Amino acid sequence: MAEGNESYPVVNSNTVLSSEYLSSTYHRVDSVELNNDYYHFIVESDIGRYDIYSLALLKKRVNEIKTISQAINTYEQQDDEFSGELRSQLRISGDSAVDLLTTPLSTASNLAGQLAGNLNATLAGEDAFVYQSDRQASYEPKDPTTATHKRNIAFQLGLDMYTSNMRVQSFLNTVANARSSGKVSAGVGLGNDVANVDEMDLKIKYLIKNRTLAELNYHNSEWLSRIGINAALIEKFIQHPVLSPTNKTVITAYLSQFEKVSRQDNFIELALTANNELQASLFERLSKALWRYHNETENINAFYNFKGQTAIITDSLKIVFFDTADFLIWSEAKQKQYEKSAMHAAKSGYKGWEVVSFGKISPLASQKMNELAFNLQDRFAE
């Protein structure tokens, strides 16, 4: 390591997470470490064990775990036909993602255990309720009625219809299939409070709820076309195998708000580099952060791709680099990155340069970046 650089510190989960994410009746965080910009969590839960990369994905997974576990508890307590049917039908086995059996499950924890059991078939093989001709994580049931039920249930519970969490997929599929089979009470009585949801995010949730995947893709294509994204780039974006339909809809919705901002194609091109769920989630969060910056800090004039990093040019001719790290330290890689960024900014004649960080910036990183004449904003995504 070069002189003056730092390595990732040992972290304590109590200093990283609030109590609601650290543990609950349904989960606990067993370990946390920091490496390659992001936290890595090991989580044990009622519905299985998770390896989770990034603080944002940890929060999403914990919310999914709590929602499903609470729903299962509610089903077990309801004295209705669906409760009995769910206990008798749902079991995860090594042969298929969802088997319909006759052996009853006596408790919520048993049901949770079944949901969290052997998901190898769902992960690597066929799920009876998932459309199989395209494995782009669409998870849309091939039966239109079941698909509608699934979208409604996901909206009702505040879950992502297109989550990559296969345990959530199995849960949603089971309840949707029950409704399609005539169990109209399946899931009734459960709800998600949308009172505190941002207006823009609420519109997106309704958009996903009320459209089939084909309709959603068409909607996103049309809106991207309206803001000047070329057809070839739109097609690559819509067909991207890693970006989920939810990722694509959120990105499209926020980009479409930038009516007078040029070079939005730069952001789409960057999003196409996503090759895992973490990166896909980061581009979704970036689209929101860009809109927030535009509204709360300074108008954006143009989007910019600087060596694979999302950047913007403001109306005052300032260049702003967005750093998505959970915790930004002054590593050798960061030193090289920001020395090049500062040199580029100075040579290009920008009026100033800035780094907006999603996470905390270490004291040494702050000092070194100030020496390079960067203005800093940290914890911007909180």
C-alpha positions in Angstrom: 0.0 0.0 0.0 1.3 3.4 -1.0 2.5 5.7 1.8 -0.3 7.8 3.2 -3.1 5.4 2.1 -5.3 3.5 4.4 -6.9 0.1 4.5 -10.4 -0.9 5.4 -11.1 -0.8 9.1 -12.6 -3.6 11.2 -16.2 -2.6 11.7 -18.7 -3.3 14.5 -22.3 -4.0 13.4 -23.6 -1.9 16.2 -21.9 1.2 14.8 -23.1 0.5 11.3 -26.7 -0.5 11.8 -29.6 0.9 13.8 -31.3 -1.6 16.1 -34.2 -2.3 13.7 -31.8 -3.7 11.1 -29.3 -5.3 13.5 -31.8 -7.8 14.8 -35.5 -8.5 15.3 -37.9 -11.3 16.1 -37.3 -12.6 12.5 -33.6 -12.0 11.8 -30.2 -11.2 13.1 -27.0 -9.8 11.5 -24.3 -12.3 12.4 -21.3 -10.5 11.0 -20.2 -7.5 9.0 -17.0 -6.5 7.2 -16.0 -3.8 4.9 -14.2 -4.5 1.6 -14.1 -3.1 -1.9 -16.2 0.0 -0.9 -19.2 -1.9 0.5 -20.3 -3.6 3.7 -20.7 -7.4 3.5 -23.3 -8.8 5.9 -24.1 -12.4 7.0 -27.8 -12.5 8.0 -29.7 -15.4 9.6 -33.4 -15.3 9.4 -36.7 -17.2 9.7 -36.6 -17.7 6.0 -32.9 -18.6 5.6 -29.4 -17.3 5.5 -28.2 -14.4 3.4 -24.9 -13.0 2.1 -25.6 -9.4 1.4 -23.3 -6.8 -0.1 -24.0 -3.1 0.6 -26.0 -1.3 3.3 -28.8 -0.5 0.9 -29.4 -4.1 0.0 -29.2 -5.2 3.6 -32.1 -2.8 4.4 -34.1 -4.2 1.5 -33.5 -7.8 2.5 -34.4 -7.1 6.2 -37.6 -5.5 5.1 -38.4 -8.5 2.9 -37.7 -10.9 5.7 -39.8 -9.0 8.2 -42.7 -8.6 5.7 -42.8 -12.3 4.8 -42.4 -13.5 8.4 -45.1 -11.2 9.6 -47.4 -12.3 6.8 -46.9 -15.9 7.6 -47.7 -15.3 11.3 -50.8 -13.5 10.2 -51.9 -16.4 8.0 -51.3 -18.8 10.8 -53.5 -16.8 13.2 -56.4 -16.3 10.8 -59.2 -18.7 11.3 -60.1 -18.9 7.6 -60.0 -21.4 4.8 -56.8 -20.0 3.2 -54.8 -20.5 6.4 -55.5 -24.2 6.4 -54.9 -24.5 2.6 -51.6 -22.7 2.9 -50.4 -24.9 5.7 -51.3 -28.0 3.8 -50.0 -27.0 0.4 -46.8 -25.0 0.6 -43.5 -26.9 0.9 -40.2 -26.3 -0.8 -38.4 -29.4 -1.9 -35.3 -30.3 -3.8 -37.3 -31.4 -6.8 -39.3 -28.2 -7.6 -39.7 -24.8 -6.2 -43.2 -25.3 -5.0 -44.8 -28.7 -4.3 -48.4 -29.0 -3.4 -48.6 -31.6 -0.6 -51.2 -32.8 1.8 -49.0 -32.7 5.0 -50.1 -29.8 7.2 -47.7 -27.3 8.7 -48.6 -26.6 12.3 -46.8 -23.4 13.0 -45.6 -20.2 11.4 -42.0 -21.2 12.0 -42.6 -24.4 10.2 -44.1 -22.6 7.2 -41.2 -20.2 7.3 -38.8 -23.1 7.3 -40.5 -24.6 4.4 -40.3 -21.4 2.5 -36.6 -21.1 3.3 -35.8 -24.8 2.7 -34.1 -26.2 -0.4 -34.5 -23.6 -3.1 -32.1 -25.3 -5.5 -34.9 -25.9 -8.0 -36.0 -22.3 -8.0 -32.4 -21.0 -8.2 -31.3 -23.4 -10.9 -34.4 -25.0 -12.4 -38.0 -24.5 -13.1 -40.7 -22.9 -11.0 -44.2 -23.9 -12.1 -45.4 -20.4 -11.7 -42.6 -18.5 -13.5 -42.6 -17.9 -17.2 -39.6 -20.0 -18.4 -38.9 -18.9 -22.0 -36.9 -15.9 -20.7 -34.8 -16.1 -17.6 -34.1 -12.4 -17.2 -35.5 -12.4 -13.7 -38.8 -11.2 -14.9 -40.7 -13.6 -12.6 -44.0 -12.9 -14.3 -46.4 -15.9 -14.1 -47.5 -17.0 -17.5 -51.1 -17.1 -16.5 -52.4 -13.5 -16.8 -54.8 -13.8 -13.8 -52.1 -15.2 -11.6 -49.7 -12.4 -12.8 -52.2 -9.8 -11.9 -52.7 -11.3 -8.4 -49.0 -11.4 -7.9 -48.5 -7.7 -8.8 -51.4 -6.8 -6.4 -50.0 -8.9 -3.6 -46.5 -7.4 -4.0 -47.9 -3.9 -4.0 -50.1 -4.7 -1.0 -47.2 -5.9 1.1 -44.7 -3.4 -0.2 -42.5 -6.0 -1.8 -40.7 -5.8 -5.1 -42.5 -7.9 -7.7 -39.2 -8.4 -9.5 -36.9 -9.0 -6.6 -34.0 -11.4 -7.0 -34.8 -12.8 -3.6 -36.1 -16.2 -4.6 -37.7 -16.8 -1.2 -39.9 -13.7 -1.8 -40.6 -15.0 -5.3 -41.8 -18.4 -3.9 -44.0 -16.7 -1.3 -45.6 -14.3 -3.8 -46.1 -17.2 -6.3 -47.8 -19.3 -3.7 -50.2 -16.7 -2.5 -51.0 -15.6 -6.1 -51.7 -19.2 -7.1 -54.0 -19.6 -4.2 -56.0 -16.5 -5.3 -56.1 -17.8 -8.9 -57.4 -21.1 -7.6 -60.4 -19.4 -6.0 -59.0 -18.6 -2.5 -60.1 -14.9 -2.8 -59.2 -14.3 0.9 -55.5 -15.2 0.3 -53.5 -12.3 1.7 -56.6 -10.3 2.7 -56.0 -8.3 5.8 -52.4 -7.6 5.1 -51.3 -4.2 4.1 -48.4 -1.8 3.5 -48.5 1.8 4.7 -47.9 4.0 1.7 -48.5 7.3 3.6 -44.8 8.0 4.0 -43.8 6.9 0.5 -42.4 9.7 -1.6 -44.9 10.8 -4.3 -42.6 9.9 -7.2 -41.8 6.5 -5.7 -45.5 5.9 -5.1 -46.2 6.6 -8.8 -43.6 4.1 -9.7 -45.1 1.5 -7.4 -48.5 2.0 -9.0 -46.9 1.8 -12.5 -45.4 -1.6 -11.7 -48.6 -2.8 -10.1 -50.9 -1.9 -13.0 -48.9 -3.1 -16.0 -47.8 -6.4 -17.3 -44.1 -6.8 -18.0 -44.6 -6.2 -21.7 -46.6 -3.1 -21.0 -43.9 -1.9 -18.6 -41.2 -2.4 -21.1 -43.3 -0.5 -23.7 -43.9 2.3 -21.3 -40.2 2.6 -20.4 -39.1 2.5 -24.1 -41.6 5.3 -24.9 -40.4 7.5 -22.1 -36.7 7.0 -22.9 -37.5 7.8 -26.5 -39.2 11.0 -25.5 -36.0 12.3 -23.7 -33.9 11.6 -26.8 -32.3 8.2 -26.1 -31.6 6.4 -29.4 -33.5 3.3 -30.2 -30.5 0.9 -30.2 -29.5 2.0 -26.7 -33.1 1.7 -25.5 -33.3 -1.9 -26.8 -30.1 -2.8 -25.0 -31.4 -1.2 -21.8 -34.8 -2.9 -21.9 -33.3 -6.3 -22.7 -30.5 -6.0 -20.1 -30.3 -9.3 -18.2 -29.1 -7.9 -14.9 -31.1 -4.8 -14.5 -34.5 -5.9 -13.2 -37.8 -4.4 -14.5 -38.0 -2.5 -11.3 -34.5 -1.1 -11.8 -35.3 -0.1 -15.3 -38.6 1.6 -14.4 -37.1 3.6 -11.5 -34.2 4.8 -13.7 -36.6 5.7 -16.6 -39.0 7.5 -14.3 -36.3 9.7 -12.8 -34.4 10.4 -16.0 -37.7 11.5 -17.7 -37.8 14.3 -15.1 -34.7 15.9 -16.6 -36.4 17.8 -19.4 -33.6 20.2 -20.2 -30.6 18.1 -19.3 -28.4 16.9 -22.1 -26.5 13.6 -22.7 -28.8 11.4 -20.7 -27.5 8.6 -22.9 -24.3 8.7 -20.9 -26.2 7.5 -17.8 -27.9 4.7 -19.8 -24.6 3.6 -21.2 -23.2 3.4 -17.6 -26.2 1.5 -16.4 -25.6 -1.1 -19.1 -22.3 -2.0 -17.4 -24.1 -3.5 -14.4 -23.2 -7.1 -14.0 -24.6 -8.0 -10.6 -27.5 -7.1 -8.3 -25.4 -4.7 -6.3 -24.4 -2.6 -9.3 -28.0 -2.7 -10.7 -29.2 -1.3 -7.3 -26.6 1.4 -7.4 -27.7 2.8 -10.8 -31.3 2.8 -9.5 -30.1 4.8 -6.4 -28.0 7.1 -8.6 -31.0 8.1 -10.7 -32.7 9.2 -7.5 -29.6 10.9 -6.2 -29.1 12.8 -9.4 -32.7 14.1 -9.3 -32.3 15.1 -5.7 -29.1 17.0 -6.5 -30.8 18.8 -9.3 -33.6 19.9 -7.1 -31.8 20.6 -3.8 -28.2 21.6 -4.7 -27.8 22.9 -8.3 -29.3 22.5 -11.7 -27.7 19.8 -13.8 -26.8 20.9 -17.4 -25.4 17.5 -18.7 -24.7 14.0 -17.6 -21.1 12.8 -18.0 -19.3 9.5 -18.0 -15.8 9.9 -16.7 -13.8 6.7 -17.0 -16.9 4.6 -15.9 -17.9 6.9 -13.0 -21.2 8.8 -13.0 -20.6 12.6 -13.2 -22.6 15.7 -14.1 -21.9 19.2 -15.3 -23.9 21.9 -13.5 -25.2 25.2 -14.8 -22.3 27.0 -13.1 -19.8 24.7 -15.0 -18.9 22.7 -12.0 -18.1 19.0 -12.5 -19.5 16.6 -9.9 -18.4 13.0 -9.4 -20.8 10.6 -7.6 -19.2 7.9 -5.5 -21.4 5.0 -4.4 -19.2 3.5 -1.7 -20.7 2.7 1.7 -17.5 4.0 3.3 -15.0 6.0 1.2 -11.4 5.5 2.4 -8.2 6.9 0.9 -7.0 3.6 -0.7 -4.4 3.4 -3.4 -7.3 2.9 -5.9 -9.2 6.0 -4.7 -6.0 8.1 -4.8 -5.4 7.2 -8.4 -9.1 7.7 -9.3 -9.4 11.2 -7.8 -6.0 12.5 -8.8 -7.0 11.8 -12.4 -10.5 13.3 -11.8 -9.0 16.5 -10.3 -6.4 16.8 -13.2 -9.2 16.3 -15.8 -11.4 18.9 -14.1 -8.6 21.5 -14.0 -7.4 20.9 -17.5 -10.9 21.1 -18.9 -11.5 24.5 -17.3 -14.3 23.7 -15.0 -15.2 26.3 -12.4 -15.0 23.8 -9.6 -15.1 20.1 -8.8 -17.0 18.1 -6.2 -17.5 14.6 -4.9 -20.9 13.5 -3.7 -20.6 10.3 -1.7 -23.4 7.9 -0.8 -21.6 6.9 2.4 -19.3 8.3 5.0 -15.9 9.7 3.9 -13.0 8.9 6.2 -11.1 11.8 7.8 -8.0 11.0 5.7 -9.9 10.8 2.5 -11.6 14.1 3.3 -8.2 15.7 3.9 -6.6 14.3 0.7 -9.6 15.2 -1.5 -9.6 18.7 -0.1 -5.9 19.0 -1.0 -7.0 18.2 -4.6 -9.5 21.1 -4.3 -12.6 18.9 -4.2 -15.7 20.1 -2.4 -17.3 17.2 -0.6 -20.8 16.0 0.2 -21.1 12.8 2.1 -23.9 10.5 3.2 -26.0 12.0 0.3 -28.1 8.9 -0.2 -29.3 8.7 3.4 
